[in-house]
Amino acid sequence: MAAHAGEKAEKTGDFYCASCDEKVHVTQGDRIPKCPNGHSEFETRRNERG
């Protein structure tokens, strides 16, 4: 399931960019930022809690 920059994270975890695989760590309830390279779609999530 893809996630996009600007959406609220449902769980705390690491989001990996679909374009360049950069990691962005997001806390539950926070908005997902763009990756450091400016991309806005994330295809995988890891290290989710709960």
mmCIF entry with sequence, helices, sheets and N, C-alpha, C, O atoms, coordinates in Angstrom:
data_MODEL
# 
_entry.id   MODEL 
# 
_entity.id                         1 
_entity.type                       polymer 
_entity.pdbx_number_of_molecules   1 
# 
_entity_poly.entity_id                      1 
_entity_poly.type                           'polypeptide(L)' 
_entity_poly.nstd_linkage                   no 
_entity_poly.nstd_monomer                   no 
_entity_poly.pdbx_seq_one_letter_code       MAAHAGEKAEKTGDFYCASCDEKVHVTQGDRIPKCPNGHSEFETRRNERG 
_entity_poly.pdbx_seq_one_letter_code_can   MAAHAGEKAEKTGDFYCASCDEKVHVTQGDRIPKCPNGHSEFETRRNERG 
_entity_poly.pdbx_strand_id                 A 
# 
loop_
_entity_poly_seq.entity_id 
_entity_poly_seq.num 
_entity_poly_seq.mon_id 
_entity_poly_seq.hetero 
1 1  MET n 
1 2  ALA n 
1 3  ALA n 
1 4  HIS n 
1 5  ALA n 
1 6  GLY n 
1 7  GLU n 
1 8  LYS n 
1 9  ALA n 
1 10 GLU n 
1 11 LYS n 
1 12 THR n 
1 13 GLY n 
1 14 ASP n 
1 15 PHE n 
1 16 TYR n 
1 17 CYS n 
1 18 ALA n 
1 19 SER n 
1 20 CYS n 
1 21 ASP n 
1 22 GLU n 
1 23 LYS n 
1 24 VAL n 
1 25 HIS n 
1 26 VAL n 
1 27 THR n 
1 28 GLN n 
1 29 GLY n 
1 30 ASP n 
1 31 ARG n 
1 32 ILE n 
1 33 PRO n 
1 34 LYS n 
1 35 CYS n 
1 36 PRO n 
1 37 ASN n 
1 38 GLY n 
1 39 HIS n 
1 40 SER n 
1 41 GLU n 
1 42 PHE n 
1 43 GLU n 
1 44 THR n 
1 45 ARG n 
1 46 ARG n 
1 47 ASN n 
1 48 GLU n 
1 49 ARG n 
1 50 GLY n 
# 
_struct_asym.id          A 
_struct_asym.entity_id   1 
# 
_struct_sheet.id               AA1 
_struct_sheet.type             ? 
_struct_sheet.number_strands   4 
_struct_sheet.details          ? 
# 
loop_
_struct_sheet_order.sheet_id 
_struct_sheet_order.range_id_1 
_struct_sheet_order.range_id_2 
_struct_sheet_order.offset 
_struct_sheet_order.sense 
AA1 1 2 ? anti-parallel 
AA1 2 3 ? anti-parallel 
AA1 3 4 ? anti-parallel 
# 
loop_
_struct_sheet_range.sheet_id 
_struct_sheet_range.id 
_struct_sheet_range.beg_label_comp_id 
_struct_sheet_range.beg_label_asym_id 
_struct_sheet_range.beg_label_seq_id 
_struct_sheet_range.pdbx_beg_PDB_ins_code 
_struct_sheet_range.end_label_comp_id 
_struct_sheet_range.end_label_asym_id 
_struct_sheet_range.end_label_seq_id 
_struct_sheet_range.pdbx_end_PDB_ins_code 
_struct_sheet_range.beg_auth_comp_id 
_struct_sheet_range.beg_auth_asym_id 
_struct_sheet_range.beg_auth_seq_id 
_struct_sheet_range.end_auth_comp_id 
_struct_sheet_range.end_auth_asym_id 
_struct_sheet_range.end_auth_seq_id 
AA1 1 ALA A 3  ? HIS A 4  ? ALA A 3  HIS A 4  
AA1 2 GLU A 41 ? ARG A 46 ? GLU A 41 ARG A 46 
AA1 3 GLY A 13 ? CYS A 17 ? GLY A 13 CYS A 17 
AA1 4 LYS A 23 ? VAL A 26 ? LYS A 23 VAL A 26 
# 
loop_
_atom_site.group_PDB 
_atom_site.id 
_atom_site.type_symbol 
_atom_site.label_atom_id 
_atom_site.label_alt_id 
_atom_site.label_comp_id 
_atom_site.label_asym_id 
_atom_site.label_entity_id 
_atom_site.label_seq_id 
_atom_site.pdbx_PDB_ins_code 
_atom_site.Cartn_x 
_atom_site.Cartn_y 
_atom_site.Cartn_z 
_atom_site.occupancy 
_atom_site.B_iso_or_equiv 
_atom_site.pdbx_formal_charge 
_atom_site.auth_seq_id 
_atom_site.auth_comp_id 
_atom_site.auth_asym_id 
_atom_site.auth_atom_id 
_atom_site.pdbx_PDB_model_num 
ATOM 1   N N  . MET A 1 1  ? 0.844  -1.178 0.000  1.00 0.00 ? 1  MET A N  1 
ATOM 2   C CA . MET A 1 1  ? 0.000  0.000  0.000  1.00 0.00 ? 1  MET A CA 1 
ATOM 3   C C  . MET A 1 1  ? 0.892  1.245  0.000  1.00 0.00 ? 1  MET A C  1 
ATOM 4   O O  . MET A 1 1  ? 1.718  1.420  0.895  1.00 0.00 ? 1  MET A O  1 
ATOM 5   N N  . ALA A 1 2  ? 0.728  2.078  -0.970 1.00 0.00 ? 2  ALA A N  1 
ATOM 6   C CA . ALA A 1 2  ? 1.538  3.291  -1.088 1.00 0.00 ? 2  ALA A CA 1 
ATOM 7   C C  . ALA A 1 2  ? 1.037  4.371  -0.129 1.00 0.00 ? 2  ALA A C  1 
ATOM 8   O O  . ALA A 1 2  ? -0.158 4.480  0.149  1.00 0.00 ? 2  ALA A O  1 
ATOM 9   N N  . ALA A 1 3  ? 1.968  5.148  0.357  1.00 0.00 ? 3  ALA A N  1 
ATOM 10  C CA . ALA A 1 3  ? 1.649  6.315  1.185  1.00 0.00 ? 3  ALA A CA 1 
ATOM 11  C C  . ALA A 1 3  ? 2.237  7.528  0.468  1.00 0.00 ? 3  ALA A C  1 
ATOM 12  O O  . ALA A 1 3  ? 3.168  7.408  -0.328 1.00 0.00 ? 3  ALA A O  1 
ATOM 13  N N  . HIS A 1 4  ? 1.677  8.690  0.764  1.00 0.00 ? 4  HIS A N  1 
ATOM 14  C CA . HIS A 1 4  ? 2.115  9.905  0.085  1.00 0.00 ? 4  HIS A CA 1 
ATOM 15  C C  . HIS A 1 4  ? 2.437  11.009 1.086  1.00 0.00 ? 4  HIS A C  1 
ATOM 16  O O  . HIS A 1 4  ? 1.839  11.092 2.159  1.00 0.00 ? 4  HIS A O  1 
ATOM 17  N N  . ALA A 1 5  ? 3.390  11.849 0.712  1.00 0.00 ? 5  ALA A N  1 
ATOM 18  C CA . ALA A 1 5  ? 3.737  13.004 1.540  1.00 0.00 ? 5  ALA A CA 1 
ATOM 19  C C  . ALA A 1 5  ? 2.479  13.823 1.788  1.00 0.00 ? 5  ALA A C  1 
ATOM 20  O O  . ALA A 1 5  ? 1.662  14.016 0.888  1.00 0.00 ? 5  ALA A O  1 
ATOM 21  N N  . GLY A 1 6  ? 2.336  14.298 3.015  1.00 0.00 ? 6  GLY A N  1 
ATOM 22  C CA . GLY A 1 6  ? 1.176  15.098 3.390  1.00 0.00 ? 6  GLY A CA 1 
ATOM 23  C C  . GLY A 1 6  ? 0.097  14.303 4.106  1.00 0.00 ? 6  GLY A C  1 
ATOM 24  O O  . GLY A 1 6  ? -0.745 14.882 4.793  1.00 0.00 ? 6  GLY A O  1 
ATOM 25  N N  . GLU A 1 7  ? 0.109  12.976 3.954  1.00 0.00 ? 7  GLU A N  1 
ATOM 26  C CA . GLU A 1 7  ? -0.860 12.139 4.664  1.00 0.00 ? 7  GLU A CA 1 
ATOM 27  C C  . GLU A 1 7  ? -0.410 11.965 6.106  1.00 0.00 ? 7  GLU A C  1 
ATOM 28  O O  . GLU A 1 7  ? 0.777  12.075 6.411  1.00 0.00 ? 7  GLU A O  1 
ATOM 29  N N  . LYS A 1 8  ? -1.367 11.692 6.997  1.00 0.00 ? 8  LYS A N  1 
ATOM 30  C CA . LYS A 1 8  ? -1.022 11.408 8.390  1.00 0.00 ? 8  LYS A CA 1 
ATOM 31  C C  . LYS A 1 8  ? -0.594 9.959  8.520  1.00 0.00 ? 8  LYS A C  1 
ATOM 32  O O  . LYS A 1 8  ? -1.219 9.063  7.952  1.00 0.00 ? 8  LYS A O  1 
ATOM 33  N N  . ALA A 1 9  ? 0.471  9.735  9.269  1.00 0.00 ? 9  ALA A N  1 
ATOM 34  C CA . ALA A 1 9  ? 0.950  8.375  9.511  1.00 0.00 ? 9  ALA A CA 1 
ATOM 35  C C  . ALA A 1 9  ? 0.020  7.682  10.501 1.00 0.00 ? 9  ALA A C  1 
ATOM 36  O O  . ALA A 1 9  ? -0.290 8.229  11.559 1.00 0.00 ? 9  ALA A O  1 
ATOM 37  N N  . GLU A 1 10 ? -0.415 6.495  10.158 1.00 0.00 ? 10 GLU A N  1 
ATOM 38  C CA . GLU A 1 10 ? -1.292 5.735  11.043 1.00 0.00 ? 10 GLU A CA 1 
ATOM 39  C C  . GLU A 1 10 ? -0.508 5.070  12.161 1.00 0.00 ? 10 GLU A C  1 
ATOM 40  O O  . GLU A 1 10 ? -1.054 4.817  13.235 1.00 0.00 ? 10 GLU A O  1 
ATOM 41  N N  . LYS A 1 11 ? 0.773  4.783  11.922 1.00 0.00 ? 11 LYS A N  1 
ATOM 42  C CA . LYS A 1 11 ? 1.641  4.165  12.920 1.00 0.00 ? 11 LYS A CA 1 
ATOM 43  C C  . LYS A 1 11 ? 3.023  4.788  12.828 1.00 0.00 ? 11 LYS A C  1 
ATOM 44  O O  . LYS A 1 11 ? 3.408  5.311  11.782 1.00 0.00 ? 11 LYS A O  1 
ATOM 45  N N  . THR A 1 12 ? 3.764  4.732  13.917 1.00 0.00 ? 12 THR A N  1 
ATOM 46  C CA . THR A 1 12 ? 5.154  5.165  13.915 1.00 0.00 ? 12 THR A CA 1 
ATOM 47  C C  . THR A 1 12 ? 5.973  4.139  13.142 1.00 0.00 ? 12 THR A C  1 
ATOM 48  O O  . THR A 1 12 ? 5.810  2.935  13.342 1.00 0.00 ? 12 THR A O  1 
ATOM 49  N N  . GLY A 1 13 ? 6.854  4.609  12.260 1.00 0.00 ? 13 GLY A N  1 
ATOM 50  C CA . GLY A 1 13 ? 7.690  3.683  11.507 1.00 0.00 ? 13 GLY A CA 1 
ATOM 51  C C  . GLY A 1 13 ? 8.544  4.401  10.479 1.00 0.00 ? 13 GLY A C  1 
ATOM 52  O O  . GLY A 1 13 ? 8.580  5.630  10.420 1.00 0.00 ? 13 GLY A O  1 
ATOM 53  N N  . ASP A 1 14 ? 9.230  3.606  9.671  1.00 0.00 ? 14 ASP A N  1 
ATOM 54  C CA . ASP A 1 14 ? 10.106 4.125  8.625  1.00 0.00 ? 14 ASP A CA 1 
ATOM 55  C C  . ASP A 1 14 ? 9.432  3.935  7.268  1.00 0.00 ? 14 ASP A C  1 
ATOM 56  O O  . ASP A 1 14 ? 8.997  2.835  6.928  1.00 0.00 ? 14 ASP A O  1 
ATOM 57  N N  . PHE A 1 15 ? 9.354  5.002  6.512  1.00 0.00 ? 15 PHE A N  1 
ATOM 58  C CA . PHE A 1 15 ? 8.778  4.968  5.177  1.00 0.00 ? 15 PHE A CA 1 
ATOM 59  C C  . PHE A 1 15 ? 9.927  5.033  4.180  1.00 0.00 ? 15 PHE A C  1 
ATOM 60  O O  . PHE A 1 15 ? 10.853 5.824  4.357  1.00 0.00 ? 15 PHE A O  1 
ATOM 61  N N  . TYR A 1 16 ? 9.878  4.207  3.129  1.00 0.00 ? 16 TYR A N  1 
ATOM 62  C CA . TYR A 1 16 ? 10.937 4.168  2.122  1.00 0.00 ? 16 TYR A CA 1 
ATOM 63  C C  . TYR A 1 16 ? 10.403 4.668  0.787  1.00 0.00 ? 16 TYR A C  1 
ATOM 64  O O  . TYR A 1 16 ? 9.390  4.181  0.283  1.00 0.00 ? 16 TYR A O  1 
ATOM 65  N N  . CYS A 1 17 ? 11.103 5.648  0.224  1.00 0.00 ? 17 CYS A N  1 
ATOM 66  C CA . CYS A 1 17 ? 10.701 6.311  -1.006 1.00 0.00 ? 17 CYS A CA 1 
ATOM 67  C C  . CYS A 1 17 ? 10.576 5.318  -2.162 1.00 0.00 ? 17 CYS A C  1 
ATOM 68  O O  . CYS A 1 17 ? 11.423 4.442  -2.338 1.00 0.00 ? 17 CYS A O  1 
ATOM 69  N N  . ALA A 1 18 ? 9.507  5.469  -2.942 1.00 0.00 ? 18 ALA A N  1 
ATOM 70  C CA . ALA A 1 18 ? 9.290  4.601  -4.093 1.00 0.00 ? 18 ALA A CA 1 
ATOM 71  C C  . ALA A 1 18 ? 10.267 4.900  -5.229 1.00 0.00 ? 18 ALA A C  1 
ATOM 72  O O  . ALA A 1 18 ? 10.521 4.037  -6.068 1.00 0.00 ? 18 ALA A O  1 
ATOM 73  N N  . SER A 1 19 ? 10.813 6.110  -5.262 1.00 0.00 ? 19 SER A N  1 
ATOM 74  C CA . SER A 1 19 ? 11.718 6.495  -6.357 1.00 0.00 ? 19 SER A CA 1 
ATOM 75  C C  . SER A 1 19 ? 13.188 6.231  -6.062 1.00 0.00 ? 19 SER A C  1 
ATOM 76  O O  . SER A 1 19 ? 13.928 5.783  -6.938 1.00 0.00 ? 19 SER A O  1 
ATOM 77  N N  . CYS A 1 20 ? 13.622 6.509  -4.812 1.00 0.00 ? 20 CYS A N  1 
ATOM 78  C CA . CYS A 1 20 ? 15.062 6.425  -4.532 1.00 0.00 ? 20 CYS A CA 1 
ATOM 79  C C  . CYS A 1 20 ? 15.403 5.597  -3.290 1.00 0.00 ? 20 CYS A C  1 
ATOM 80  O O  . CYS A 1 20 ? 16.579 5.445  -2.959 1.00 0.00 ? 20 CYS A O  1 
ATOM 81  N N  . ASP A 1 21 ? 14.400 5.063  -2.605 1.00 0.00 ? 21 ASP A N  1 
ATOM 82  C CA . ASP A 1 21 ? 14.567 4.205  -1.432 1.00 0.00 ? 21 ASP A CA 1 
ATOM 83  C C  . ASP A 1 21 ? 15.136 4.925  -0.208 1.00 0.00 ? 21 ASP A C  1 
ATOM 84  O O  . ASP A 1 21 ? 15.610 4.269  0.719  1.00 0.00 ? 21 ASP A O  1 
ATOM 85  N N  . GLU A 1 22 ? 15.099 6.270  -0.185 1.00 0.00 ? 22 GLU A N  1 
ATOM 86  C CA . GLU A 1 22 ? 15.505 7.021  1.010  1.00 0.00 ? 22 GLU A CA 1 
ATOM 87  C C  . GLU A 1 22 ? 14.521 6.729  2.131  1.00 0.00 ? 22 GLU A C  1 
ATOM 88  O O  . GLU A 1 22 ? 13.330 6.536  1.888  1.00 0.00 ? 22 GLU A O  1 
ATOM 89  N N  . LYS A 1 23 ? 15.025 6.698  3.362  1.00 0.00 ? 23 LYS A N  1 
ATOM 90  C CA . LYS A 1 23 ? 14.192 6.418  4.529  1.00 0.00 ? 23 LYS A CA 1 
ATOM 91  C C  . LYS A 1 23 ? 13.762 7.725  5.186  1.00 0.00 ? 23 LYS A C  1 
ATOM 92  O O  . LYS A 1 23 ? 14.551 8.659  5.333  1.00 0.00 ? 23 LYS A O  1 
ATOM 93  N N  . VAL A 1 24 ? 12.479 7.768  5.578  1.00 0.00 ? 24 VAL A N  1 
ATOM 94  C CA . VAL A 1 24 ? 11.933 8.886  6.346  1.00 0.00 ? 24 VAL A CA 1 
ATOM 95  C C  . VAL A 1 24 ? 11.250 8.281  7.561  1.00 0.00 ? 24 VAL A C  1 
ATOM 96  O O  . VAL A 1 24 ? 10.353 7.451  7.416  1.00 0.00 ? 24 VAL A O  1 
ATOM 97  N N  . HIS A 1 25 ? 11.662 8.687  8.764  1.00 0.00 ? 25 HIS A N  1 
ATOM 98  C CA . HIS A 1 25 ? 11.039 8.185  9.985  1.00 0.00 ? 25 HIS A CA 1 
ATOM 99  C C  . HIS A 1 25 ? 9.874  9.111  10.348 1.00 0.00 ? 25 HIS A C  1 
ATOM 100 O O  . HIS A 1 25 ? 10.026 10.332 10.369 1.00 0.00 ? 25 HIS A O  1 
ATOM 101 N N  . VAL A 1 26 ? 8.716  8.517  10.632 1.00 0.00 ? 26 VAL A N  1 
ATOM 102 C CA . VAL A 1 26 ? 7.516  9.293  10.945 1.00 0.00 ? 26 VAL A CA 1 
ATOM 103 C C  . VAL A 1 26 ? 6.872  8.747  12.216 1.00 0.00 ? 26 VAL A C  1 
ATOM 104 O O  . VAL A 1 26 ? 6.800  7.535  12.417 1.00 0.00 ? 26 VAL A O  1 
ATOM 105 N N  . THR A 1 27 ? 6.406  9.655  13.066 1.00 0.00 ? 27 THR A N  1 
ATOM 106 C CA . THR A 1 27 ? 5.706  9.294  14.292 1.00 0.00 ? 27 THR A CA 1 
ATOM 107 C C  . THR A 1 27 ? 4.203  9.287  14.042 1.00 0.00 ? 27 THR A C  1 
ATOM 108 O O  . THR A 1 27 ? 3.685  10.121 13.299 1.00 0.00 ? 27 THR A O  1 
ATOM 109 N N  . GLN A 1 28 ? 3.511  8.345  14.664 1.00 0.00 ? 28 GLN A N  1 
ATOM 110 C CA . GLN A 1 28 ? 2.066  8.222  14.501 1.00 0.00 ? 28 GLN A CA 1 
ATOM 111 C C  . GLN A 1 28 ? 1.381  9.573  14.673 1.00 0.00 ? 28 GLN A C  1 
ATOM 112 O O  . GLN A 1 28 ? 1.646  10.293 15.636 1.00 0.00 ? 28 GLN A O  1 
ATOM 113 N N  . GLY A 1 29 ? 0.504  9.908  13.740 1.00 0.00 ? 29 GLY A N  1 
ATOM 114 C CA . GLY A 1 29 ? -0.272 11.144 13.801 1.00 0.00 ? 29 GLY A CA 1 
ATOM 115 C C  . GLY A 1 29 ? 0.388  12.325 13.104 1.00 0.00 ? 29 GLY A C  1 
ATOM 116 O O  . GLY A 1 29 ? -0.278 13.315 12.802 1.00 0.00 ? 29 GLY A O  1 
ATOM 117 N N  . ASP A 1 30 ? 1.699  12.231 12.845 1.00 0.00 ? 30 ASP A N  1 
ATOM 118 C CA . ASP A 1 30 ? 2.398  13.303 12.132 1.00 0.00 ? 30 ASP A CA 1 
ATOM 119 C C  . ASP A 1 30 ? 2.154  13.171 10.630 1.00 0.00 ? 30 ASP A C  1 
ATOM 120 O O  . ASP A 1 30 ? 1.830  12.092 10.135 1.00 0.00 ? 30 ASP A O  1 
ATOM 121 N N  . ARG A 1 31 ? 2.311  14.264 9.928  1.00 0.00 ? 31 ARG A N  1 
ATOM 122 C CA . ARG A 1 31 ? 2.218  14.243 8.465  1.00 0.00 ? 31 ARG A CA 1 
ATOM 123 C C  . ARG A 1 31 ? 3.515  13.688 7.889  1.00 0.00 ? 31 ARG A C  1 
ATOM 124 O O  . ARG A 1 31 ? 4.603  13.975 8.389  1.00 0.00 ? 31 ARG A O  1 
ATOM 125 N N  . ILE A 1 32 ? 3.389  12.898 6.841  1.00 0.00 ? 32 ILE A N  1 
ATOM 126 C CA . ILE A 1 32 ? 4.546  12.311 6.187  1.00 0.00 ? 32 ILE A CA 1 
ATOM 127 C C  . ILE A 1 32 ? 5.214  13.399 5.335  1.00 0.00 ? 32 ILE A C  1 
ATOM 128 O O  . ILE A 1 32 ? 4.560  13.999 4.482  1.00 0.00 ? 32 ILE A O  1 
ATOM 129 N N  . PRO A 1 33 ? 6.501  13.656 5.559  1.00 0.00 ? 33 PRO A N  1 
ATOM 130 C CA . PRO A 1 33 ? 7.192  14.669 4.747  1.00 0.00 ? 33 PRO A CA 1 
ATOM 131 C C  . PRO A 1 33 ? 7.662  14.068 3.419  1.00 0.00 ? 33 PRO A C  1 
ATOM 132 O O  . PRO A 1 33 ? 7.632  12.851 3.238  1.00 0.00 ? 33 PRO A O  1 
ATOM 133 N N  . LYS A 1 34 ? 8.089  14.918 2.505  1.00 0.00 ? 34 LYS A N  1 
ATOM 134 C CA . LYS A 1 34 ? 8.735  14.422 1.289  1.00 0.00 ? 34 LYS A CA 1 
ATOM 135 C C  . LYS A 1 34 ? 10.071 13.815 1.690  1.00 0.00 ? 34 LYS A C  1 
ATOM 136 O O  . LYS A 1 34 ? 10.623 14.153 2.737  1.00 0.00 ? 34 LYS A O  1 
ATOM 137 N N  . CYS A 1 35 ? 10.587 12.921 0.861  1.00 0.00 ? 35 CYS A N  1 
ATOM 138 C CA . CYS A 1 35 ? 11.897 12.344 1.145  1.00 0.00 ? 35 CYS A CA 1 
ATOM 139 C C  . CYS A 1 35 ? 12.960 13.425 0.963  1.00 0.00 ? 35 CYS A C  1 
ATOM 140 O O  . CYS A 1 35 ? 12.676 14.467 0.373  1.00 0.00 ? 35 CYS A O  1 
ATOM 141 N N  . PRO A 1 36 ? 14.179 13.197 1.458  1.00 0.00 ? 36 PRO A N  1 
ATOM 142 C CA . PRO A 1 36 ? 15.234 14.201 1.340  1.00 0.00 ? 36 PRO A CA 1 
ATOM 143 C C  . PRO A 1 36 ? 15.538 14.623 -0.105 1.00 0.00 ? 36 PRO A C  1 
ATOM 144 O O  . PRO A 1 36 ? 16.122 15.681 -0.338 1.00 0.00 ? 36 PRO A O  1 
ATOM 145 N N  . ASN A 1 37 ? 15.135 13.787 -1.070 1.00 0.00 ? 37 ASN A N  1 
ATOM 146 C CA . ASN A 1 37 ? 15.381 14.100 -2.480 1.00 0.00 ? 37 ASN A CA 1 
ATOM 147 C C  . ASN A 1 37 ? 14.165 14.729 -3.162 1.00 0.00 ? 37 ASN A C  1 
ATOM 148 O O  . ASN A 1 37 ? 14.166 14.925 -4.377 1.00 0.00 ? 37 ASN A O  1 
ATOM 149 N N  . GLY A 1 38 ? 13.126 15.045 -2.378 1.00 0.00 ? 38 GLY A N  1 
ATOM 150 C CA . GLY A 1 38 ? 11.967 15.754 -2.901 1.00 0.00 ? 38 GLY A CA 1 
ATOM 151 C C  . GLY A 1 38 ? 10.844 14.909 -3.465 1.00 0.00 ? 38 GLY A C  1 
ATOM 152 O O  . GLY A 1 38 ? 9.880  15.454 -4.002 1.00 0.00 ? 38 GLY A O  1 
ATOM 153 N N  . HIS A 1 39 ? 10.942 13.587 -3.357 1.00 0.00 ? 39 HIS A N  1 
ATOM 154 C CA . HIS A 1 39 ? 9.878  12.715 -3.857 1.00 0.00 ? 39 HIS A CA 1 
ATOM 155 C C  . HIS A 1 39 ? 8.756  12.612 -2.825 1.00 0.00 ? 39 HIS A C  1 
ATOM 156 O O  . HIS A 1 39 ? 8.972  12.850 -1.637 1.00 0.00 ? 39 HIS A O  1 
ATOM 157 N N  . SER A 1 40 ? 7.563  12.259 -3.285 1.00 0.00 ? 40 SER A N  1 
ATOM 158 C CA . SER A 1 40 ? 6.431  12.266 -2.356 1.00 0.00 ? 40 SER A CA 1 
ATOM 159 C C  . SER A 1 40 ? 5.664  10.951 -2.258 1.00 0.00 ? 40 SER A C  1 
ATOM 160 O O  . SER A 1 40 ? 4.626  10.909 -1.599 1.00 0.00 ? 40 SER A O  1 
ATOM 161 N N  . GLU A 1 41 ? 6.136  9.881  -2.887 1.00 0.00 ? 41 GLU A N  1 
ATOM 162 C CA . GLU A 1 41 ? 5.447  8.598  -2.786 1.00 0.00 ? 41 GLU A CA 1 
ATOM 163 C C  . GLU A 1 41 ? 6.347  7.576  -2.108 1.00 0.00 ? 41 GLU A C  1 
ATOM 164 O O  . GLU A 1 41 ? 7.523  7.434  -2.446 1.00 0.00 ? 41 GLU A O  1 
ATOM 165 N N  . PHE A 1 42 ? 5.767  6.867  -1.145 1.00 0.00 ? 42 PHE A N  1 
ATOM 166 C CA . PHE A 1 42 ? 6.496  5.855  -0.379 1.00 0.00 ? 42 PHE A CA 1 
ATOM 167 C C  . PHE A 1 42 ? 5.834  4.513  -0.613 1.00 0.00 ? 42 PHE A C  1 
ATOM 168 O O  . PHE A 1 42 ? 4.615  4.382  -0.501 1.00 0.00 ? 42 PHE A O  1 
ATOM 169 N N  . GLU A 1 43 ? 6.655  3.500  -0.944 1.00 0.00 ? 43 GLU A N  1 
ATOM 170 C CA . GLU A 1 43 ? 6.046  2.218  -1.281 1.00 0.00 ? 43 GLU A CA 1 
ATOM 171 C C  . GLU A 1 43 ? 6.160  1.182  -0.185 1.00 0.00 ? 43 GLU A C  1 
ATOM 172 O O  . GLU A 1 43 ? 5.361  0.246  -0.153 1.00 0.00 ? 43 GLU A O  1 
ATOM 173 N N  . THR A 1 44 ? 7.124  1.313  0.720  1.00 0.00 ? 44 THR A N  1 
ATOM 174 C CA . THR A 1 44 ? 7.229  0.329  1.807  1.00 0.00 ? 44 THR A CA 1 
ATOM 175 C C  . THR A 1 44 ? 7.355  1.020  3.148  1.00 0.00 ? 44 THR A C  1 
ATOM 176 O O  . THR A 1 44 ? 7.854  2.141  3.253  1.00 0.00 ? 44 THR A O  1 
ATOM 177 N N  . ARG A 1 45 ? 6.889  0.324  4.168  1.00 0.00 ? 45 ARG A N  1 
ATOM 178 C CA . ARG A 1 45 ? 7.013  0.789  5.553  1.00 0.00 ? 45 ARG A CA 1 
ATOM 179 C C  . ARG A 1 45 ? 7.630  -0.327 6.362  1.00 0.00 ? 45 ARG A C  1 
ATOM 180 O O  . ARG A 1 45 ? 7.312  -1.500 6.166  1.00 0.00 ? 45 ARG A O  1 
ATOM 181 N N  . ARG A 1 46 ? 8.515  0.041  7.275  1.00 0.00 ? 46 ARG A N  1 
ATOM 182 C CA . ARG A 1 46 ? 9.170  -0.949 8.149  1.00 0.00 ? 46 ARG A CA 1 
ATOM 183 C C  . ARG A 1 46 ? 9.252  -0.400 9.558  1.00 0.00 ? 46 ARG A C  1 
ATOM 184 O O  . ARG A 1 46 ? 9.092  0.797  9.797  1.00 0.00 ? 46 ARG A O  1 
ATOM 185 N N  . ASN A 1 47 ? 9.503  -1.302 10.472 1.00 0.00 ? 47 ASN A N  1 
ATOM 186 C CA . ASN A 1 47 ? 9.707  -0.955 11.886 1.00 0.00 ? 47 ASN A CA 1 
ATOM 187 C C  . ASN A 1 47 ? 8.495  -0.259 12.507 1.00 0.00 ? 47 ASN A C  1 
ATOM 188 O O  . ASN A 1 47 ? 8.637  0.623  13.354 1.00 0.00 ? 47 ASN A O  1 
ATOM 189 N N  . GLU A 1 48 ? 7.303  -0.668 12.071 1.00 0.00 ? 48 GLU A N  1 
ATOM 190 C CA . GLU A 1 48 ? 6.092  -0.104 12.669 1.00 0.00 ? 48 GLU A CA 1 
ATOM 191 C C  . GLU A 1 48 ? 5.896  -0.687 14.051 1.00 0.00 ? 48 GLU A C  1 
ATOM 192 O O  . GLU A 1 48 ? 6.155  -1.866 14.292 1.00 0.00 ? 48 GLU A O  1 
ATOM 193 N N  . ARG A 1 49 ? 5.442  0.145  14.936 1.00 0.00 ? 49 ARG A N  1 
ATOM 194 C CA . ARG A 1 49 ? 5.158  -0.298 16.306 1.00 0.00 ? 49 ARG A CA 1 
ATOM 195 C C  . ARG A 1 49 ? 3.678  -0.578 16.457 1.00 0.00 ? 49 ARG A C  1 
ATOM 196 O O  . ARG A 1 49 ? 2.837  0.093  15.860 1.00 0.00 ? 49 ARG A O  1 
ATOM 197 N N  . GLY A 1 50 ? 3.372  -1.589 17.272 1.00 0.00 ? 50 GLY A N  1 
ATOM 198 C CA . GLY A 1 50 ? 1.976  -1.885 17.579 1.00 0.00 ? 50 GLY A CA 1 
ATOM 199 C C  . GLY A 1 50 ? 1.264  -2.453 16.428 1.00 0.00 ? 50 GLY A C  1 
ATOM 200 O O  . GLY A 1 50 ? 0.076  -2.757 16.526 1.00 0.00 ? 50 GLY A O  1 
# 
